[in-house]
Amino acid sequence: MSLKVGIIGGSGLDDPEILENQKERIVTTPYGDPSDALLEGTISGVPCVLLPRHGRKHNIMPGNINFRANIWALREAGCTHILASNACGGLQEYTHPTDIVVLDQFFDR
């Protein structure tokens, strides 16, 4: 199985300039449209797909994000792994910008 990484970028991690050989693909899913078009390319030779969680214009409020469509779109694009950034709930005194925190709890509405 080959590796392909889906990146769901939140505020600050949705910079399309991180991708080399970039191409845009507009998709729809059984759950509706994802947050934006998929941006496919590579990072250091690794195939990746970038999806800005709040849209490239940052016009989707957190409660209106179509999470199911986002995951489906990345799956259909062939992603084998997903990296997602999140700041909500991670604002603790012992964490700082650029720290990596691994989830041990997850709520799905």
N, CA, C and O atoms as a Tinker XYZ file with bonds, in Angstrom:
   436  protein
     1  N      0.850000   -1.173000    0.000000    73     2
     2  CA     0.000000    0.000000    0.000000    64     1     3
     3  C      0.902000    1.243000    0.000000    63     2     4     5
     4  O      1.866000    1.325000    0.760000    81     3
     5  N      0.573000    2.191000   -0.854000    73     3     6
     6  CA     1.351000    3.420000   -0.903000    64     5     7
     7  C      0.748000    4.463000    0.034000    63     6     8     9
     8  O     -0.452000    4.450000    0.307000    81     7
     9  N      1.576000    5.342000    0.509000    73     7    10
    10  CA     1.193000    6.373000    1.468000    64     9    11
    11  C      0.687000    7.610000    0.743000    63    10    12    13
    12  O      1.292000    8.055000   -0.232000    81    11
    13  N     -0.417000    8.161000    1.218000    73    11    14
    14  CA    -0.921000    9.453000    0.752000    64    13    15
    15  C     -1.553000   10.130000    1.949000    63    14    16    17
    16  O     -2.453000    9.569000    2.576000    81    15
    17  N     -1.098000   11.324000    2.274000    73    15    18
    18  CA    -1.498000   12.004000    3.500000    64    17    19
    19  C     -2.519000   13.102000    3.199000    63    18    20    21
    20  O     -2.284000   13.974000    2.363000    81    19
    21  N     -3.650000   13.043000    3.891000    73    19    22
    22  CA    -4.629000   14.115000    3.842000    64    21    23
    23  C     -4.351000   15.069000    4.991000    63    22    24    25
    24  O     -4.163000   14.638000    6.129000    81    23
    25  N     -4.325000   16.348000    4.702000    73    23    26
    26  CA    -4.069000   17.351000    5.730000    64    25    27
    27  C     -5.291000   18.243000    5.823000    63    26    28    29
    28  O     -5.616000   18.970000    4.884000    81    27
    29  N     -5.966000   18.183000    6.962000    73    27    30
    30  CA    -7.089000   19.084000    7.210000    64    29    31
    31  C     -6.516000   20.236000    8.007000    63    30    32    33
    32  O     -6.245000   20.113000    9.201000    81    31
    33  N     -6.336000   21.356000    7.330000    73    31    34
    34  CA    -5.687000   22.501000    7.945000    64    33    35
    35  C     -6.678000   23.423000    8.602000    63    34    36    37
    36  O     -7.695000   23.790000    8.013000    81    35
    37  N     -6.379000   23.793000    9.820000    73    35    38
    38  CA    -7.163000   24.819000   10.501000    64    37    39
    39  C     -6.514000   26.163000   10.248000    63    38    40    41
    40  O     -5.701000   26.299000    9.334000    81    39
    41  N     -6.853000   27.129000   11.023000    73    39    42
    42  CA    -6.255000   28.461000   10.865000    64    41    43
    43  C     -4.739000   28.345000   10.984000    63    42    44    45
    44  O     -4.222000   27.889000   12.004000    81    43
    45  N     -4.047000   28.752000    9.958000    73    43    46
    46  CA    -2.589000   28.740000    9.993000    64    45    47
    47  C     -1.957000   27.516000    9.367000    63    46    48    49
    48  O     -0.802000   27.593000    8.947000    81    47
    49  N     -2.645000   26.393000    9.279000    73    47    50
    50  CA    -2.064000   25.198000    8.661000    64    49    51
    51  C     -2.788000   24.889000    7.349000    63    50    52    53
    52  O     -2.931000   23.725000    6.974000    81    51
    53  N     -3.229000   25.899000    6.676000    73    51    54
    54  CA    -3.909000   25.670000    5.408000    64    53    55
    55  C     -3.216000   26.438000    4.285000    63    54    56    57
    56  O     -3.848000   26.821000    3.301000    81    55
    57  N     -1.909000   26.660000    4.445000    73    55    58
    58  CA    -1.135000   27.398000    3.459000    64    57    59
    59  C     -0.859000   26.511000    2.245000    63    58    60    61
    60  O     -0.116000   25.536000    2.353000    81    59
    61  N     -1.445000   26.834000    1.099000    73    59    62
    62  CA    -1.252000   25.987000   -0.075000    64    61    63
    63  C      0.182000   26.000000   -0.588000    63    62    64    65
    64  O      0.546000   25.149000   -1.399000    81    63
    65  N      0.997000   26.933000   -0.142000    73    63    66
    66  CA     2.380000   27.015000   -0.617000    64    65    67
    67  C      3.247000   25.868000   -0.101000    63    66    68    69
    68  O      4.372000   25.694000   -0.569000    81    67
    69  N      2.745000   25.083000    0.854000    73    67    70
    70  CA     3.532000   23.952000    1.348000    64    69    71
    71  C      3.563000   22.811000    0.335000    63    70    72    73
    72  O      4.397000   21.912000    0.441000    81    71
    73  N      2.661000   22.841000   -0.645000    73    71    74
    74  CA     2.584000   21.771000   -1.643000    64    73    75
    75  C      3.393000   22.103000   -2.893000    63    74    76    77
    76  O      3.356000   23.227000   -3.394000    81    75
    77  N      4.121000   21.109000   -3.384000    73    75    78
    78  CA     4.808000   21.210000   -4.671000    64    77    79
    79  C      3.934000   20.535000   -5.722000    63    78    80    81
    80  O      3.147000   19.648000   -5.392000    81    79
    81  N      4.061000   20.941000   -6.977000    73    79    82
    82  CA     3.297000   20.349000   -8.084000    64    81    83
    83  C      1.802000   20.340000   -7.785000    63    82    84    85
    84  O      1.125000   19.326000   -7.957000    81    83
    85  N      1.319000   21.447000   -7.352000    73    83    86
    86  CA    -0.059000   21.581000   -6.861000    64    85    87
    87  C     -1.089000   21.550000   -7.992000    63    86    88    89
    88  O     -0.904000   22.149000   -9.052000    81    87
    89  N     -2.183000   20.829000   -7.725000    73    87    90
    90  CA    -3.339000   20.889000   -8.619000    64    89    91
    91  C     -4.601000   20.866000   -7.767000    63    90    92    93
    92  O     -4.641000   20.251000   -6.701000    81    91
    93  N     -5.619000   21.541000   -8.253000    73    91    94
    94  CA    -6.873000   21.678000   -7.523000    64    93    95
    95  C     -7.907000   20.716000   -8.093000    63    94    96    97
    96  O     -8.004000   20.526000   -9.306000    81    95
    97  N     -8.680000   20.110000   -7.185000    73    95    98
    98  CA    -9.759000   19.224000   -7.617000    64    97    99
    99  C    -11.020000   19.540000   -6.814000    63    98   100   101
   100  O    -11.023000   19.479000   -5.584000    81    99
   101  N    -12.087000   19.877000   -7.534000    73    99   102
   102  CA   -13.375000   20.143000   -6.897000    64   101   103
   103  C    -14.148000   18.831000   -6.839000    63   102   104   105
   104  O    -14.294000   18.144000   -7.850000    81   103
   105  N    -14.639000   18.489000   -5.658000    73   103   106
   106  CA   -15.346000   17.225000   -5.472000    64   105   107
   107  C    -16.653000   17.453000   -4.720000    63   106   108   109
   108  O    -16.849000   18.479000   -4.068000    81   107
   109  N    -17.528000   16.481000   -4.828000    73   107   110
   110  CA   -18.726000   16.428000   -3.993000    64   109   111
   111  C    -18.809000   15.019000   -3.446000    63   110   112   113
   112  O    -18.224000   14.096000   -4.013000    81   111
   113  N    -19.524000   14.843000   -2.358000    73   111   114
   114  CA   -19.603000   13.542000   -1.702000    64   113   115
   115  C    -21.068000   13.224000   -1.413000    63   114   116   117
   116  O    -21.927000   14.088000   -1.583000    81   115
   117  N    -21.365000   12.004000   -0.980000    73   115   118
   118  CA   -22.742000   11.685000   -0.576000    64   117   119
   119  C    -23.228000   12.552000    0.589000    63   118   120   121
   120  O    -24.430000   12.641000    0.836000    81   119
   121  N    -22.294000   13.193000    1.304000    73   119   122
   122  CA   -22.637000   14.044000    2.442000    64   121   123
   123  C    -22.670000   15.523000    2.067000    63   122   124   125
   124  O    -22.837000   16.379000    2.936000    81   123
   125  N    -22.513000   15.822000    0.799000    73   123   126
   126  CA   -22.476000   17.206000    0.341000    64   125   127
   127  C    -21.060000   17.618000   -0.006000    63   126   128   129
   128  O    -20.174000   16.776000   -0.149000    81   127
   129  N    -20.857000   18.902000   -0.138000    73   127   130
   130  CA   -19.541000   19.417000   -0.511000    64   129   131
   131  C    -18.626000   19.513000    0.701000    63   130   132   133
   132  O    -19.078000   19.844000    1.797000    81   131
   133  N    -17.334000   19.224000    0.508000    73   131   134
   134  CA   -16.371000   19.472000    1.584000    64   133   135
   135  C    -16.160000   20.966000    1.753000    63   134   136   137
   136  O    -16.749000   21.767000    1.026000    81   135
   137  N    -15.339000   21.336000    2.691000    73   135   138
   138  CA   -15.113000   22.743000    3.024000    64   137   139
   139  C    -14.570000   23.568000    1.866000    63   138   140   141
   140  O    -14.808000   24.774000    1.806000    81   139
   141  N    -13.852000   22.945000    0.956000    73   139   142
   142  CA   -13.268000   23.654000   -0.185000    64   141   143
   143  C    -12.788000   22.617000   -1.185000    63   142   144   145
   144  O    -12.947000   21.414000   -0.977000    81   143
   145  N    -12.201000   23.094000   -2.266000    73   143   146
   146  CA   -11.587000   22.196000   -3.245000    64   145   147
   147  C    -10.382000   21.511000   -2.593000    63   146   148   149
   148  O     -9.756000   22.059000   -1.686000    81   147
   149  N    -10.076000   20.318000   -3.066000    73   147   150
   150  CA    -8.889000   19.610000   -2.594000    64   149   151
   151  C     -7.685000   20.145000   -3.351000    63   150   152   153
   152  O     -7.749000   20.347000   -4.563000    81   151
   153  N     -6.599000   20.372000   -2.649000    73   151   154
   154  CA    -5.343000   20.774000   -3.274000    64   153   155
   155  C     -4.380000   19.604000   -3.161000    63   154   156   157
   156  O     -3.956000   19.243000   -2.063000    81   155
   157  N     -4.038000   19.019000   -4.287000    73   155   158
   158  CA    -3.169000   17.845000   -4.300000    64   157   159
   159  C     -1.775000   18.234000   -4.741000    63   158   160   161
   160  O     -1.600000   19.112000   -5.586000    81   159
   161  N     -0.791000   17.577000   -4.167000    73   159   162
   162  CA     0.599000   17.827000   -4.516000    64   161   163
   163  C      1.499000   16.964000   -3.664000    63   162   164   165
   164  O      1.076000   15.924000   -3.159000    81   163
   165  N      2.727000   17.387000   -3.504000    73   163   166
   166  CA     3.671000   16.631000   -2.683000    64   165   167
   167  C      4.359000   17.561000   -1.685000    63   166   168   169
   168  O      4.492000   18.764000   -1.914000    81   167
   169  N      4.787000   16.971000   -0.583000    73   167   170
   170  CA     5.629000   17.647000    0.399000    64   169   171
   171  C      6.843000   16.752000    0.589000    63   170   172   173
   172  O      6.721000   15.638000    1.099000    81   171
   173  N      8.005000   17.226000    0.187000    73   171   174
   174  CA     9.244000   16.429000    0.246000    64   173   175
   175  C      9.059000   15.073000   -0.424000    63   174   176   177
   176  O      9.565000   14.062000    0.063000    81   175
   177  N      8.340000   15.049000   -1.533000    73   175   178
   178  CA     8.143000   13.823000   -2.297000    64   177   179
   179  C      6.997000   12.949000   -1.830000    63   178   180   181
   180  O      6.701000   11.945000   -2.478000    81   179
   181  N      6.347000   13.288000   -0.741000    73   179   182
   182  CA     5.230000   12.502000   -0.209000    64   181   183
   183  C      3.921000   13.051000   -0.783000    63   182   184   185
   184  O      3.641000   14.240000   -0.636000    81   183
   185  N      3.116000   12.206000   -1.434000    73   183   186
   186  CA     1.827000   12.681000   -1.953000    64   185   187
   187  C      0.920000   13.146000   -0.815000    63   186   188   189
   188  O      0.750000   12.447000    0.184000    81   187
   189  N      0.343000   14.334000   -0.982000    73   187   190
   190  CA    -0.507000   14.917000    0.050000    64   189   191
   191  C     -1.718000   15.590000   -0.585000    63   190   192   193
   192  O     -1.694000   15.985000   -1.751000    81   191
   193  N     -2.768000   15.710000    0.205000    73   191   194
   194  CA    -3.967000   16.442000   -0.194000    64   193   195
   195  C     -4.290000   17.407000    0.934000    63   194   196   197
   196  O     -4.447000   16.999000    2.085000    81   195
   197  N     -4.387000   18.681000    0.602000    73   195   198
   198  CA    -4.671000   19.715000    1.596000    64   197   199
   199  C     -6.119000   20.154000    1.476000    63   198   200   201
   200  O     -6.603000   20.451000    0.384000    81   199
   201  N     -6.803000   20.193000    2.609000    73   199   202
   202  CA    -8.190000   20.661000    2.656000    64   201   203
   203  C     -8.315000   21.662000    3.795000    63   202   204   205
   204  O     -8.214000   21.274000    4.960000    81   203
   205  N     -8.532000   22.947000    3.490000    73   203   206
   206  CA    -8.697000   23.934000    4.554000    64   205   207
   207  C    -10.041000   23.757000    5.267000    63   206   208   209
   208  O    -11.098000   23.926000    4.659000    81   207
   209  N     -9.993000   23.422000    6.538000    73   207   210
   210  CA   -11.194000   23.108000    7.319000    64   209   211
   211  C    -12.254000   24.200000    7.246000    63   210   212   213
   212  O    -13.440000   23.898000    7.120000    81   211
   213  N    -11.849000   25.450000    7.322000    73   211   214
   214  CA   -12.792000   26.568000    7.331000    64   213   215
   215  C    -12.960000   27.202000    5.955000    63   214   216   217
   216  O    -13.556000   28.273000    5.838000    81   215
   217  N    -12.438000   26.547000    4.900000    73   215   218
   218  CA   -12.453000   27.109000    3.556000    64   217   219
   219  C    -11.280000   28.059000    3.378000    63   218   220   221
   220  O    -10.790000   28.630000    4.352000    81   219
   221  N    -10.828000   28.232000    2.140000    73   219   222
   222  CA    -9.675000   29.104000    1.887000    64   221   223
   223  C     -9.944000   30.549000    2.270000    63   222   224   225
   224  O     -9.016000   31.283000    2.610000    81   223
   225  N    -11.186000   30.960000    2.220000    73   223   226
   226  CA   -11.536000   32.329000    2.614000    64   225   227
   227  C    -11.895000   32.412000    4.090000    63   226   228   229
   228  O    -12.301000   33.465000    4.581000    81   227
   229  N    -11.744000   31.303000    4.786000    73   227   230
   230  CA   -12.072000   31.195000    6.215000    64   229   231
   231  C    -13.502000   31.669000    6.468000    63   230   232   233
   232  O    -13.760000   32.451000    7.383000    81   231
   233  N    -14.425000   31.182000    5.640000    73   231   234
   234  CA   -15.816000   31.633000    5.710000    64   233   235
   235  C    -16.772000   30.592000    6.294000    63   234   236   237
   236  O    -17.985000   30.800000    6.277000    81   235
   237  N    -16.252000   29.487000    6.805000    73   235   238
   238  CA   -17.108000   28.459000    7.407000    64   237   239
   239  C    -16.875000   28.450000    8.912000    63   238   240   241
   240  O    -15.766000   28.198000    9.381000    81   239
   241  N    -17.935000   28.727000    9.657000    73   239   242
   242  CA   -17.840000   28.730000   11.119000    64   241   243
   243  C    -17.665000   27.296000   11.627000    63   242   244   245
   244  O    -18.126000   26.361000   10.973000    81   243
   245  N    -17.014000   27.099000   12.773000    73   243   246
   246  CA   -16.756000   25.745000   13.282000    64   245   247
   247  C    -17.999000   24.856000   13.351000    63   246   248   249
   248  O    -17.914000   23.667000   13.045000    81   247
   249  N    -19.122000   25.394000   13.737000    73   247   250
   250  CA   -20.336000   24.581000   13.839000    64   249   251
   251  C    -20.950000   24.206000   12.504000    63   250   252   253
   252  O    -21.858000   23.376000   12.449000    81   251
   253  N    -20.463000   24.813000   11.420000    73   251   254
   254  CA   -21.014000   24.542000   10.095000    64   253   255
   255  C    -20.102000   23.704000    9.210000    63   254   256   257
   256  O    -20.406000   23.499000    8.035000    81   255
   257  N    -19.010000   23.223000    9.744000    73   255   258
   258  CA   -18.081000   22.416000    8.956000    64   257   259
   259  C    -18.700000   21.047000    8.690000    63   258   260   261
   260  O    -19.199000   20.393000    9.606000    81   259
   261  N    -18.663000   20.624000    7.438000    73   259   262
   262  CA   -19.209000   19.332000    7.043000    64   261   263
   263  C    -18.100000   18.277000    7.181000    63   262   264   265
   264  O    -17.464000   17.892000    6.200000    81   263
   265  N    -17.890000   17.827000    8.411000    73   263   266
   266  CA   -16.792000   16.901000    8.701000    64   265   267
   267  C    -16.902000   15.608000    7.903000    63   266   268   269
   268  O    -15.901000   15.100000    7.399000    81   267
   269  N    -18.097000   15.082000    7.790000    73   267   270
   270  CA   -18.271000   13.821000    7.060000    64   269   271
   271  C    -17.872000   13.973000    5.601000    63   270   272   273
   272  O    -17.204000   13.102000    5.044000    81   271
   273  N    -18.275000   15.069000    4.984000    73   271   274
   274  CA   -17.901000   15.309000    3.584000    64   273   275
   275  C    -16.385000   15.484000    3.458000    63   274   276   277
   276  O    -15.788000   15.011000    2.491000    81   275
   277  N    -15.764000   16.155000    4.418000    73   275   278
   278  CA   -14.309000   16.345000    4.372000    64   277   279
   279  C    -13.577000   15.010000    4.418000    63   278   280   281
   280  O    -12.673000   14.768000    3.618000    81   279
   281  N    -13.960000   14.149000    5.344000    73   279   282
   282  CA   -13.301000   12.843000    5.474000    64   281   283
   283  C    -13.565000   11.989000    4.237000    63   282   284   285
   284  O    -12.652000   11.339000    3.727000    81   283
   285  N    -14.795000   11.986000    3.756000    73   283   286
   286  CA   -15.140000   11.202000    2.567000    64   285   287
   287  C    -14.313000   11.660000    1.360000    63   286   288   289
   288  O    -13.784000   10.838000    0.611000    81   287
   289  N    -14.210000   12.975000    1.183000    73   287   290
   290  CA   -13.459000   13.518000    0.048000    64   289   291
   291  C    -11.994000   13.091000    0.100000    63   290   292   293
   292  O    -11.419000   12.735000   -0.929000    81   291
   293  N    -11.388000   13.121000    1.273000    73   291   294
   294  CA    -9.994000   12.702000    1.404000    64   293   295
   295  C     -9.846000   11.204000    1.146000    63   294   296   297
   296  O     -8.878000   10.768000    0.523000    81   295
   297  N    -10.790000   10.438000    1.620000    73   295   298
   298  CA   -10.769000    8.988000    1.382000    64   297   299
   299  C    -10.871000    8.693000   -0.115000    63   298   300   301
   300  O    -10.130000    7.864000   -0.645000    81   299
   301  N    -11.794000    9.379000   -0.787000    73   299   302
   302  CA   -11.972000    9.175000   -2.224000    64   301   303
   303  C    -10.753000    9.637000   -3.021000    63   302   304   305
   304  O    -10.500000    9.139000   -4.118000    81   303
   305  N    -10.001000   10.587000   -2.469000    73   303   306
   306  CA    -8.775000   11.052000   -3.131000    64   305   307
   307  C     -7.617000   10.086000   -2.914000    63   306   308   309
   308  O     -6.520000   10.302000   -3.430000    81   307
   309  N     -7.860000    9.015000   -2.149000    73   307   310
   310  CA    -6.846000    7.989000   -1.934000    64   309   311
   311  C     -5.978000    8.178000   -0.713000    63   310   312   313
   312  O     -4.948000    7.518000   -0.577000    81   311
   313  N     -6.378000    9.074000    0.183000    73   311   314
   314  CA    -5.574000    9.300000    1.385000    64   313   315
   315  C     -5.604000    8.079000    2.292000    63   314   316   317
   316  O     -6.663000    7.515000    2.569000    81   315
   317  N     -4.430000    7.687000    2.745000    73   315   318
   318  CA    -4.295000    6.552000    3.667000    64   317   319
   319  C     -4.161000    7.015000    5.109000    63   318   320   321
   320  O     -4.389000    6.242000    6.039000    81   319
   321  N     -3.790000    8.281000    5.295000    73   319   322
   322  CA    -3.609000    8.866000    6.621000    64   321   323
   323  C     -4.141000   10.286000    6.600000    63   322   324   325
   324  O     -4.152000   10.939000    5.556000    81   323
   325  N     -4.584000   10.763000    7.764000    73   323   326
   326  CA    -5.063000   12.142000    7.880000    64   325   327
   327  C     -4.373000   12.819000    9.048000    63   326   328   329
   328  O     -4.321000   12.283000   10.155000    81   327
   329  N     -3.846000   14.002000    8.786000    73   327   330
   330  CA    -3.317000   14.874000    9.835000    64   329   331
   331  C     -4.268000   16.053000    9.931000    63   330   332   333
   332  O     -4.594000   16.674000    8.920000    81   331
   333  N     -4.712000   16.362000   11.130000    73   331   334
   334  CA    -5.634000   17.481000   11.315000    64   333   335
   335  C     -5.156000   18.333000   12.479000    63   334   336   337
   336  O     -4.860000   17.825000   13.561000    81   335
   337  N     -5.085000   19.623000   12.241000    73   335   338
   338  CA    -4.697000   20.530000   13.320000    64   337   339
   339  C     -5.955000   21.062000   13.983000    63   338   340   341
   340  O     -7.024000   21.111000   13.374000    81   339
   341  N     -5.813000   21.456000   15.228000    73   339   342
   342  CA    -6.954000   21.959000   15.976000    64   341   343
   343  C     -6.442000   22.811000   17.123000    63   342   344   345
   344  O     -5.495000   22.424000   17.807000    81   343
   345  N     -7.048000   23.950000   17.338000    73   343   346
   346  CA    -6.671000   24.799000   18.468000    64   345   347
   347  C     -7.727000   24.762000   19.562000    63   346   348   349
   348  O     -7.418000   25.043000   20.720000    81   347
   349  N     -8.940000   24.428000   19.229000    73   347   350
   350  CA   -10.045000   24.426000   20.183000    64   349   351
   351  C     -9.802000   23.378000   21.267000    63   350   352   353
   352  O     -9.577000   22.206000   20.964000    81   351
   353  N     -9.846000   23.789000   22.492000    73   351   354
   354  CA    -9.644000   22.844000   23.588000    64   353   355
   355  C     -8.184000   22.590000   23.893000    63   354   356   357
   356  O     -7.871000   21.898000   24.861000    81   355
   357  N     -7.284000   23.133000   23.089000    73   355   358
   358  CA    -5.869000   22.923000   23.317000    64   357   359
   359  C     -5.187000   24.136000   23.908000    63   358   360   361
   360  O     -3.963000   24.252000   23.850000    81   359
   361  N     -5.944000   25.017000   24.460000    73   359   362
   362  CA    -5.374000   26.254000   24.989000    64   361   363
   363  C     -5.091000   26.111000   26.481000    63   362   364   365
   364  O     -5.777000   26.695000   27.319000    81   363
   365  N     -4.088000   25.337000   26.786000    73   363   366
   366  CA    -3.669000   25.108000   28.161000    64   365   367
   367  C     -2.380000   25.867000   28.410000    63   366   368   369
   368  O     -1.621000   26.116000   27.473000    81   367
   369  N     -2.114000   26.244000   29.662000    73   367   370
   370  CA    -0.914000   27.012000   29.972000    64   369   371
   371  C      0.367000   26.267000   29.619000    63   370   372   373
   372  O      1.373000   26.899000   29.299000    81   371
   373  N      0.351000   24.944000   29.671000    73   371   374
   374  CA     1.567000   24.184000   29.417000    64   373   375
   375  C      1.805000   23.917000   27.935000    63   374   376   377
   376  O      2.839000   23.358000   27.572000    81   375
   377  N      0.859000   24.310000   27.066000    73   375   378
   378  CA     1.094000   24.168000   25.627000    64   377   379
   379  C      1.325000   25.542000   25.015000    63   378   380   381
   380  O      0.806000   26.551000   25.492000    81   379
   381  N      2.105000   25.557000   23.963000    73   379   382
   382  CA     2.477000   26.804000   23.301000    64   381   383
   383  C      2.271000   26.663000   21.802000    63   382   384   385
   384  O      2.199000   25.543000   21.297000    81   383
   385  N      2.176000   27.766000   21.082000    73   383   386
   386  CA     2.080000   27.677000   19.621000    64   385   387
   387  C      3.206000   26.813000   19.066000    63   386   388   389
   388  O      4.348000   26.901000   19.516000    81   387
   389  N      2.884000   26.002000   18.110000    73   387   390
   390  CA     3.747000   25.023000   17.416000    64   389   391
   391  C      3.939000   23.725000   18.201000    63   390   392   393
   392  O      4.561000   22.805000   17.671000    81   391
   393  N      3.436000   23.598000   19.444000    73   391   394
   394  CA     3.489000   22.322000   20.161000    64   393   395
   395  C      2.575000   21.321000   19.454000    63   394   396   397
   396  O      1.555000   21.699000   18.876000    81   395
   397  N      2.942000   20.072000   19.506000    73   395   398
   398  CA     2.098000   19.010000   18.961000    64   397   399
   399  C      1.472000   18.277000   20.132000    63   398   400   401
   400  O      2.171000   17.850000   21.051000    81   399
   401  N      0.155000   18.131000   20.099000    73   399   402
   402  CA    -0.589000   17.456000   21.151000    64   401   403
   403  C     -1.336000   16.293000   20.515000    63   402   404   405
   404  O     -1.981000   16.461000   19.480000    81   403
   405  N     -1.255000   15.119000   21.125000    73   403   406
   406  CA    -1.935000   13.936000   20.600000    64   405   407
   407  C     -3.231000   13.727000   21.375000    63   406   408   409
   408  O     -3.234000   13.724000   22.606000    81   407
   409  N     -4.330000   13.551000   20.645000    73   407   410
   410  CA    -5.637000   13.351000   21.278000    64   409   411
   411  C     -5.714000   12.034000   22.034000    63   410   412   413
   412  O     -5.168000   11.024000   21.590000    81   411
   413  N     -6.384000   12.044000   23.161000    73   411   414
   414  CA    -6.741000   10.786000   23.822000    64   413   415
   415  C     -8.252000   10.727000   24.046000    63   414   416   417
   416  O     -8.762000    9.759000   24.610000    81   415
   417  N     -8.964000   11.760000   23.607000    73   415   418
   418  CA   -10.426000   11.793000   23.643000    64   417   419
   419  C    -10.907000   12.453000   22.366000    63   418   420   421
   420  O    -10.242000   13.333000   21.820000    81   419
   421  N    -12.072000   12.021000   21.892000    73   419   422
   422  CA   -12.613000   12.609000   20.673000    64   421   423
   423  C    -14.129000   12.598000   20.764000    63   422   424   425
   424  O    -14.718000   11.560000   21.068000    81   423
   425  N    -14.765000   13.715000   20.510000    73   423   426
   426  CA   -16.205000   13.819000   20.521000    64   425   427
   427  C    -16.703000   14.003000   19.098000    63   426   428   429
   428  O    -16.236000   14.895000   18.390000    81   427
   429  N    -17.627000   13.186000   18.679000    73   427   430
   430  CA   -18.239000   13.317000   17.359000    64   429   431
   431  C    -19.704000   13.549000   17.583000    63   430   432   433
   432  O    -20.403000   12.703000   18.141000    81   431
   433  N    -20.175000   14.707000   17.142000    73   431   434
   434  CA   -21.574000   15.009000   17.388000    64   433   435
   435  C    -22.425000   14.160000   16.524000    63   434   436
   436  O    -23.651000   14.259000   16.577000    81   435
